[in-house]
Amino acid sequence: MELRLLHYFSAVCEHGSLHAASAAVHVAQPSLSRQIRRLETDLGFALFDRSTRGLVLTAAGRAFLPVARDLLTRAVHVESTAATIARGGAPQLTVVAAATTVADIIAPFIVRAGEAGALDNVIEAIPERVYPRLWAGDADFAVGTRIPPAELAYRVMGHAYLWAQVPPTHPFADRDSVSMSELVAEPILTMSPAHGVRQMFDTAVATAGLTYTAATETESPSTAQALAAAGRGVCVLSDDARYGLRSIPIRVRDQDLVITLFGVWEPLHYAAEQIATTLDELGAFIAELYPQAVNSLSLTLADT
């Protein structure tokens, strides 16, 4: 089976019509149509229903599309690896992670690694899209806070705190920790309910047998921190502090709340050895950033 034909099939699906796909792949429309029919013959089943409304994927076509895209992605990986070997160098890696993880962990790690670092590119994604972007072949590995799907290989990279952040004048500012019961008595500035950190915090509150009412909900961590710095409440985030805020660990039943960080990759990835080495280095870096208390309560969310 020719990869060229899979590329044409993927292009038709992506662009929605033979006409648009032919322009994208620079192949005349009649020729492109013949190539798609040739692929169907090779496969032994129809990929599209053809009608006056145009091409519509059959059930078999829908099932085959992710397989075709996976093969195309792996072909790109092969070409990239071959070029790297020809240059005599080690693979350069791309990681996908949430924006907070990129800003607080990945970017400082790249700076620390210097010119010899293996990370060459970073993709930011909302937490629930981190692993799908990895599946799609957009990155070589991921750093996520959700429990990885069973089909992916992973290791626990370390933990980051779920902080209560307050200005220096707040009574909590010089504390080593704040209990959940004390925290929920304060005006709490939270992320929106769809945000992973908010979901983890709500779970921890329920685990403690408590309830709270958010003083403010926001989509922006920076806004939550700005409001806290303005004295309007205590913000609950995993982000590093800004605007002069102090970060205090939150305690539930004598345990500090921490968020598990997972390093995730495809088991058969061509650069698995290099990924493992990079994850070892990143794990050591995370341990430096966030030294953990011996007794901590780890928070995770199942991937959806």
The 8 nearest C-alpha neighbors of each residue, nearest first, counted from 0:
[[1, 2, 41, 4, 38, 5, 42, 3],
 [2, 0, 3, 4, 5, 38, 6, 41],
 [1, 3, 5, 4, 6, 0, 71, 70],
 [2, 4, 6, 1, 5, 7, 0, 8],
 [5, 3, 7, 6, 2, 1, 8, 38],
 [6, 4, 8, 2, 7, 3, 67, 9],
 [5, 7, 3, 9, 4, 8, 10, 2],
 [8, 6, 10, 4, 5, 9, 11, 3],
 [9, 7, 5, 11, 10, 6, 4, 35],
 [8, 10, 12, 6, 7, 11, 13, 5],
 [9, 11, 13, 7, 12, 8, 20, 14],
 [12, 10, 20, 8, 14, 13, 9, 16],
 [13, 11, 9, 15, 10, 14, 8, 16],
 [12, 14, 10, 11, 15, 9, 20, 16],
 [15, 13, 11, 20, 12, 19, 16, 10],
 [14, 16, 12, 11, 13, 19, 17, 20],
 [17, 15, 18, 19, 11, 14, 20, 54],
 [16, 18, 20, 19, 11, 21, 28, 32],
 [17, 19, 21, 16, 20, 28, 22, 11],
 [20, 18, 22, 16, 21, 17, 14, 23],
 [19, 21, 23, 11, 17, 22, 10, 18],
 [22, 20, 26, 18, 28, 24, 23, 19],
 [21, 23, 25, 20, 19, 24, 18, 26],
 [22, 24, 20, 21, 25, 19, 10, 26],
 [23, 25, 21, 26, 22, 20, 7, 10],
 [26, 24, 22, 21, 23, 27, 20, 28],
 [25, 27, 21, 24, 31, 28, 30, 22],
 [28, 26, 30, 29, 21, 31, 25, 22],
 [27, 29, 31, 21, 30, 18, 32, 17],
 [30, 28, 32, 31, 27, 33, 26, 34],
 [31, 29, 33, 27, 32, 28, 34, 26],
 [30, 32, 28, 34, 33, 29, 26, 27],
 [31, 33, 29, 35, 30, 34, 28, 36],
 [34, 32, 36, 30, 31, 35, 37, 29],
 [33, 35, 37, 31, 36, 32, 30, 38],
 [34, 36, 38, 32, 37, 33, 31, 39],
 [37, 35, 39, 33, 38, 34, 40, 32],
 [36, 38, 34, 40, 35, 39, 33, 41],
 [39, 37, 41, 35, 40, 36, 42, 4],
 [40, 38, 36, 42, 37, 45, 41, 44],
 [39, 41, 37, 43, 38, 42, 36, 44],
 [40, 42, 38, 39, 43, 37, 0, 44],
 [43, 41, 39, 40, 44, 38, 45, 0],
 [42, 44, 40, 41, 39, 45, 38, 46],
 [45, 43, 39, 42, 46, 40, 59, 41],
 [46, 44, 39, 47, 57, 60, 59, 43],
 [45, 47, 60, 57, 56, 59, 39, 44],
 [48, 46, 56, 57, 55, 45, 54, 49],
 [47, 49, 55, 54, 57, 56, 50, 46],
 [48, 50, 54, 53, 47, 55, 51, 52],
 [51, 49, 52, 53, 48, 54, 55, 47],
 [50, 52, 53, 49, 54, 48, 55, 16],
 [53, 51, 50, 54, 49, 55, 48, 16],
 [52, 54, 50, 51, 49, 55, 16, 48],
 [53, 55, 49, 47, 48, 56, 16, 50],
 [56, 54, 48, 47, 57, 53, 49, 50],
 [55, 57, 47, 60, 46, 61, 48, 58],
 [56, 58, 60, 47, 59, 46, 48, 61],
 [57, 59, 61, 60, 62, 56, 46, 63],
 [60, 58, 62, 57, 61, 63, 46, 45],
 [59, 61, 46, 57, 63, 56, 58, 62],
 [62, 60, 58, 64, 59, 63, 56, 57],
 [61, 63, 59, 60, 64, 58, 65, 66],
 [62, 64, 60, 66, 61, 65, 59, 67],
 [63, 65, 67, 61, 66, 62, 60, 68],
 [66, 64, 68, 67, 63, 69, 62, 61],
 [67, 65, 69, 63, 64, 68, 70, 62],
 [68, 66, 64, 70, 69, 65, 5, 63],
 [67, 69, 71, 65, 70, 66, 72, 64],
 [68, 70, 72, 66, 67, 71, 65, 73],
 [69, 71, 73, 67, 68, 72, 74, 66],
 [72, 70, 74, 68, 73, 69, 67, 75],
 [73, 71, 69, 75, 74, 70, 136, 68],
 [72, 74, 76, 70, 75, 71, 69, 77],
 [73, 75, 77, 71, 76, 72, 70, 78],
 [76, 74, 78, 72, 73, 77, 79, 71],
 [77, 75, 73, 79, 74, 78, 80, 72],
 [76, 78, 74, 80, 75, 79, 81, 73],
 [79, 77, 81, 75, 76, 80, 82, 74],
 [80, 78, 76, 82, 77, 81, 75, 83],
 [79, 81, 83, 77, 82, 78, 76, 84],
 [82, 80, 78, 84, 83, 79, 77, 85],
 [83, 81, 85, 79, 80, 84, 78, 86],
 [82, 84, 80, 86, 85, 81, 88, 90],
 [85, 83, 87, 81, 86, 82, 88, 80],
 [84, 86, 82, 87, 83, 81, 88, 80],
 [87, 85, 83, 84, 88, 82, 81, 89],
 [86, 88, 84, 85, 83, 89, 82, 90],
 [89, 87, 86, 83, 84, 90, 85, 91],
 [88, 90, 91, 83, 87, 84, 117, 273],
 [91, 89, 83, 92, 88, 80, 270, 117],
 [90, 92, 117, 119, 118, 89, 93, 120],
 [91, 93, 118, 119, 117, 139, 90, 94],
 [92, 94, 120, 138, 139, 121, 119, 118],
 [93, 95, 121, 140, 141, 138, 139, 122],
 [96, 94, 122, 141, 121, 123, 138, 129],
 [97, 95, 142, 123, 129, 141, 124, 143],
 [96, 98, 124, 100, 123, 125, 126, 99],
 [97, 99, 101, 123, 100, 102, 96, 124],
 [98, 100, 102, 101, 97, 103, 238, 237],
 [101, 99, 97, 104, 103, 98, 102, 96],
 [100, 102, 105, 98, 99, 104, 106, 103],
 [103, 101, 99, 100, 106, 104, 98, 105],
 [102, 104, 100, 101, 99, 239, 105, 107],
 [103, 105, 100, 107, 101, 106, 102, 108],
 [106, 104, 101, 108, 107, 109, 100, 102],
 [105, 107, 109, 108, 101, 102, 104, 110],
 [108, 106, 110, 109, 104, 105, 111, 103],
 [109, 107, 111, 105, 106, 110, 104, 112],
 [110, 108, 112, 106, 111, 107, 105, 113],
 [109, 111, 107, 108, 113, 112, 106, 114],
 [110, 112, 108, 109, 113, 107, 116, 106],
 [113, 111, 116, 109, 110, 108, 115, 114],
 [112, 114, 110, 111, 115, 116, 109, 108],
 [115, 113, 116, 112, 110, 117, 109, 111],
 [114, 116, 113, 112, 117, 118, 109, 89],
 [117, 115, 112, 114, 113, 118, 109, 119],
 [116, 118, 91, 92, 119, 115, 277, 90],
 [119, 117, 92, 116, 91, 120, 93, 109],
 [118, 120, 92, 91, 93, 117, 121, 116],
 [119, 121, 93, 118, 94, 92, 122, 91],
 [122, 120, 94, 93, 95, 123, 119, 96],
 [121, 123, 95, 94, 96, 124, 120, 93],
 [122, 124, 98, 97, 96, 95, 121, 125],
 [125, 123, 97, 129, 128, 96, 126, 122],
 [124, 126, 97, 128, 127, 129, 123, 98],
 [127, 125, 97, 129, 128, 124, 143, 195],
 [126, 128, 125, 129, 303, 302, 130, 145],
 [129, 127, 131, 125, 126, 130, 124, 132],
 [130, 128, 132, 126, 124, 131, 127, 96],
 [129, 131, 133, 132, 128, 134, 141, 127],
 [132, 130, 134, 128, 133, 129, 135, 127],
 [133, 131, 135, 130, 129, 134, 137, 128],
 [132, 134, 130, 138, 131, 136, 135, 137],
 [135, 133, 131, 136, 132, 130, 137, 265],
 [134, 136, 132, 133, 137, 131, 69, 72],
 [137, 135, 133, 134, 138, 72, 132, 139],
 [136, 138, 135, 132, 133, 139, 134, 93],
 [139, 137, 93, 133, 94, 136, 140, 95],
 [138, 140, 93, 94, 92, 264, 133, 136],
 [141, 139, 264, 94, 263, 138, 133, 95],
 [140, 142, 95, 263, 94, 262, 96, 143],
 [141, 143, 262, 96, 261, 263, 95, 260],
 [144, 142, 261, 145, 260, 96, 141, 129],
 [143, 145, 260, 259, 261, 299, 146, 258],
 [144, 146, 300, 302, 301, 299, 143, 147],
 [145, 147, 301, 302, 300, 299, 148, 144],
 [148, 146, 145, 302, 149, 151, 263, 153],
 [149, 147, 150, 151, 146, 302, 130, 301],
 [148, 150, 151, 147, 152, 146, 153, 302],
 [151, 149, 148, 152, 265, 147, 266, 264],
 [152, 150, 265, 149, 148, 264, 266, 153],
 [153, 151, 266, 264, 263, 265, 150, 154],
 [154, 152, 263, 262, 264, 151, 261, 155],
 [153, 155, 262, 261, 156, 263, 152, 278],
 [154, 156, 261, 157, 260, 262, 153, 259],
 [157, 155, 282, 261, 260, 262, 154, 158],
 [158, 156, 260, 155, 282, 259, 285, 286],
 [157, 159, 259, 258, 260, 257, 160, 156],
 [160, 158, 258, 257, 289, 259, 161, 237],
 [159, 161, 257, 162, 237, 258, 256, 248],
 [160, 162, 237, 257, 256, 236, 258, 248],
 [163, 161, 248, 236, 247, 246, 235, 160],
 [162, 164, 235, 247, 246, 234, 233, 249],
 [165, 163, 246, 234, 245, 233, 162, 244],
 [164, 166, 244, 245, 233, 227, 169, 172],
 [165, 167, 244, 228, 168, 169, 245, 243],
 [168, 166, 172, 169, 245, 244, 165, 243],
 [169, 167, 166, 170, 172, 165, 171, 230],
 [168, 170, 172, 171, 167, 166, 165, 230],
 [169, 171, 172, 168, 173, 174, 167, 165],
 [172, 170, 174, 169, 173, 177, 165, 247],
 [173, 171, 167, 169, 170, 174, 245, 165],
 [174, 172, 171, 175, 170, 167, 245, 169],
 [173, 175, 171, 176, 172, 247, 177, 170],
 [176, 174, 247, 173, 248, 177, 171, 172],
 [177, 175, 248, 247, 174, 249, 250, 178],
 [178, 176, 249, 250, 248, 179, 181, 182],
 [179, 177, 250, 181, 180, 249, 182, 251],
 [178, 180, 182, 181, 251, 250, 183, 249],
 [179, 181, 178, 182, 183, 184, 209, 207],
 [182, 180, 178, 179, 184, 183, 177, 185],
 [181, 183, 179, 184, 180, 185, 178, 177],
 [184, 182, 185, 211, 180, 181, 179, 187],
 [183, 185, 182, 181, 180, 186, 211, 187],
 [184, 186, 183, 182, 187, 232, 233, 181],
 [187, 185, 232, 214, 233, 188, 213, 184],
 [188, 186, 233, 213, 214, 232, 185, 234],
 [189, 187, 234, 215, 233, 214, 223, 232],
 [190, 188, 216, 235, 234, 187, 215, 213],
 [189, 191, 217, 216, 197, 218, 194, 192],
 [190, 192, 216, 217, 193, 194, 218, 189],
 [193, 191, 194, 197, 198, 190, 195, 216],
 [194, 192, 191, 195, 198, 197, 190, 196],
 [193, 195, 197, 192, 196, 191, 190, 198],
 [194, 196, 198, 197, 199, 193, 126, 300],
 [197, 195, 199, 198, 194, 200, 236, 237],
 [198, 196, 200, 194, 195, 199, 190, 192],
 [197, 199, 195, 201, 196, 200, 202, 192],
 [200, 198, 196, 202, 197, 201, 298, 195],
 [201, 199, 203, 197, 202, 198, 196, 204],
 [200, 202, 204, 198, 203, 199, 197, 205],
 [203, 201, 199, 205, 200, 204, 206, 198],
 [202, 204, 206, 200, 205, 201, 199, 207],
 [205, 203, 201, 207, 206, 209, 202, 200],
 [204, 206, 208, 202, 207, 203, 209, 201],
 [207, 205, 203, 208, 204, 202, 209, 251],
 [206, 208, 204, 205, 209, 251, 203, 252],
 [209, 207, 205, 206, 204, 210, 203, 180],
 [208, 210, 204, 207, 205, 211, 180, 206],
 [211, 209, 204, 205, 208, 212, 183, 201],
 [212, 210, 183, 213, 209, 184, 204, 187],
 [211, 213, 214, 210, 187, 183, 186, 215],
 [214, 212, 187, 215, 188, 189, 211, 216],
 [213, 215, 186, 187, 188, 212, 216, 232],
 [216, 214, 188, 213, 189, 217, 187, 223],
 [217, 215, 189, 190, 191, 188, 213, 214],
 [216, 218, 190, 191, 219, 189, 215, 223],
 [217, 219, 191, 190, 220, 216, 194, 222],
 [218, 220, 222, 221, 217, 223, 190, 191],
 [221, 219, 223, 222, 224, 218, 190, 236],
 [222, 220, 224, 219, 223, 225, 241, 226],
 [221, 223, 225, 219, 224, 220, 226, 217],
 [224, 222, 220, 226, 221, 225, 234, 188],
 [223, 225, 227, 221, 222, 226, 228, 220],
 [224, 226, 222, 228, 227, 223, 221, 229],
 [227, 225, 229, 223, 224, 228, 231, 222],
 [226, 228, 224, 230, 232, 229, 231, 225],
 [229, 227, 225, 166, 230, 226, 224, 244],
 [230, 228, 226, 227, 231, 225, 166, 232],
 [229, 231, 227, 228, 232, 226, 166, 165],
 [230, 232, 227, 226, 229, 233, 186, 228],
 [233, 231, 186, 227, 187, 230, 188, 234],
 [232, 234, 187, 165, 227, 188, 164, 186],
 [233, 235, 188, 164, 187, 163, 227, 223],
 [234, 236, 163, 162, 189, 164, 188, 233],
 [237, 235, 162, 238, 161, 234, 196, 163],
 [236, 238, 161, 162, 160, 239, 159, 196],
 [239, 237, 236, 99, 240, 103, 220, 162],
 [238, 240, 103, 237, 241, 246, 236, 99],
 [239, 241, 244, 238, 246, 245, 242, 164],
 [242, 240, 243, 244, 239, 224, 221, 225],
 [243, 241, 244, 228, 225, 240, 224, 166],
 [242, 244, 241, 166, 245, 228, 240, 167],
 [245, 243, 166, 165, 240, 242, 241, 164],
 [244, 246, 165, 164, 172, 166, 167, 247],
 [247, 245, 164, 162, 163, 240, 244, 248],
 [246, 248, 163, 176, 162, 164, 175, 249],
 [249, 247, 176, 162, 255, 163, 177, 250],
 [248, 250, 177, 255, 256, 176, 178, 162],
 [251, 249, 255, 178, 254, 253, 179, 177],
 [250, 252, 254, 253, 179, 178, 207, 255],
 [251, 253, 254, 250, 207, 178, 255, 179],
 [252, 254, 251, 250, 255, 294, 295, 178],
 [255, 253, 295, 250, 251, 294, 296, 252],
 [256, 254, 250, 295, 249, 296, 248, 257],
 [255, 257, 296, 249, 161, 295, 250, 297],
 [256, 258, 160, 297, 159, 161, 158, 296],
 [259, 257, 298, 159, 158, 297, 160, 299],
 [258, 260, 158, 144, 297, 157, 299, 298],
 [259, 261, 144, 156, 157, 158, 143, 155],
 [262, 260, 155, 143, 156, 142, 154, 263],
 [261, 263, 142, 154, 153, 141, 156, 155],
 [264, 262, 153, 141, 140, 152, 261, 142],
 [265, 263, 140, 152, 151, 266, 153, 141],
 [264, 266, 151, 268, 267, 152, 263, 140],
 [267, 265, 152, 268, 264, 151, 271, 150],
 [268, 266, 265, 269, 271, 270, 264, 152],
 [267, 269, 271, 265, 270, 266, 264, 139],
 [268, 270, 271, 267, 76, 80, 77, 272],
 [269, 271, 273, 268, 272, 274, 90, 139],
 [272, 270, 274, 268, 273, 269, 275, 267],
 [273, 271, 275, 274, 270, 276, 269, 277],
 [272, 274, 276, 270, 275, 271, 277, 90],
 [275, 273, 271, 277, 272, 276, 278, 270],
 [276, 274, 278, 272, 273, 277, 271, 279],
 [277, 275, 273, 279, 274, 278, 272, 280],
 [276, 278, 274, 280, 279, 275, 281, 273],
 [277, 279, 281, 275, 280, 276, 282, 274],
 [280, 278, 276, 282, 277, 281, 275, 283],
 [279, 281, 277, 283, 278, 282, 284, 276],
 [280, 282, 278, 284, 283, 279, 277, 285],
 [283, 281, 156, 285, 279, 284, 280, 278],
 [284, 282, 286, 280, 281, 285, 279, 287],
 [283, 285, 281, 287, 282, 286, 280, 288],
 [286, 284, 288, 282, 287, 283, 289, 281],
 [285, 287, 283, 289, 284, 290, 288, 282],
 [288, 286, 284, 285, 289, 290, 283, 282],
 [287, 289, 285, 286, 290, 284, 104, 159],
 [288, 290, 286, 287, 291, 285, 159, 158],
 [291, 289, 286, 287, 288, 292, 285, 158],
 [292, 290, 289, 293, 158, 295, 286, 294],
 [291, 293, 294, 295, 290, 255, 254, 289],
 [294, 292, 291, 295, 254, 255, 290, 296],
 [293, 295, 254, 292, 255, 296, 253, 291],
 [296, 294, 254, 255, 256, 292, 297, 293],
 [297, 295, 256, 254, 255, 257, 298, 294],
 [296, 298, 257, 258, 259, 256, 295, 299],
 [297, 299, 258, 257, 199, 259, 296, 256],
 [300, 298, 145, 259, 144, 146, 258, 297],
 [299, 301, 145, 146, 302, 298, 144, 199],
 [300, 302, 146, 145, 303, 299, 147, 148],
 [301, 303, 145, 146, 147, 300, 148, 127],
 [302, 301, 127, 300, 145, 148, 128, 146]]
